[in-house]
Amino acid sequence: MRRSNWNLIASDPCESGNPRTVRVPGAVVLFVAALAFVGLAGFARLVYVSSNYALAAHDMAEARRENGKLKVRIASIERFVKQESGVMADLIAYEDNARLKYGLEAISGDVRKAGVGGLPSNDDILFASIFDPLLVKVESLRLQAMSLNYQAELQESTFSEVSRCAAKARSAWDKRPSTWPINGGRITSTFGYRDHPVLGRVLMHEGLDLANSVWTPIYAPADGKVEEASFGPYFGNVVKIAHDSVYTTVYGHMQKATVIKGQFVKRGDLVGYVGTTGRSTGPHLHYEVHKYGKPVDPMGFIVATDQTVD
């Protein structure tokens, strides 16, 4: 079999003479060509791998930046959840105190946690941490947010009950005599049996006598409706206020009444002035409090001016 050879002819243009001929076997030429092809393919693969690596490095850097942003967001959400959890705890404590004050049944911890799942288990944490430890925190925050949402819905419902009870108590308090009907002066006669200053015999005194100068303002001690505004031989100018179905107050010996029958008054409204009309030995206010139609000691319905009522 004849082997093919390759002739390489080399000549120098600066020298005369026959060119030099070098005979190269074909196998060598093929080997060199194959080697060149392999080298070219390797270079191409190197370029491909290098470009993919650069893209992967870019993606990795971008992923790290996004991961950093995600961590910042998660940290912000975590602070928010922690802050709102504290607010919710304060609201719960406030409601528990309000329920105790108004005689309502407390909401149990089991009821407040009902419908809220627990935190991830150890297996869940281990499984999630294999892929991304942020998953554990995200899942924990999600569950905490769900818990806060449920507690907020429950608070809205339970606070409504407390609000209704508080409004009812406030309405009852507004209609309960609880302040001095006049400013200043002194008590000249208390509730109970006494020697009557005019008749000279022991009689039941159904109120307080509060001495003060004529034209001293008299104020309503609670909200109510004027049931009577008239003049009589015993009390002189007298006003009677019905505060509700429980309480009624009476103001006697007034110099002048400033309200009329059927008029509604609020606590602190002017109802008249101290005088000495009717059967009286001097300027004073005769003040009575009736509970279910029976006179009671007004001192039990006067809150000290330095006492806070809530």
Secondary structure, 3 states (H helix, E strand, C coil): CCCCEEEEEECCCCCCCCCEEEEEEHHHHHHHHHHHHHHHHHHHHHHHHHHHHHHHHHHHHHHHHHHHHHHHHHHHHHHHHHHHHHHHHHHHHHHHHHHHHCCCCCCCHHHHHCCCCCCCCHHHHHHHHHHCCHHHHHHHHHHHHHHHHHHHHHHHHHHHHHHHHHHHHHHHHHCCCCCCCCCCCEEEECCEEEECCCCCCEEEECCEEEECCCCCEEECCCCEEEEEEEEECCCEEEEEEECCCCEEEEEEEEEEECCCCCCEECCCCEEEEEECCCCCCCCEEEEEEEECCEEECHHHHCCCCCCCCC
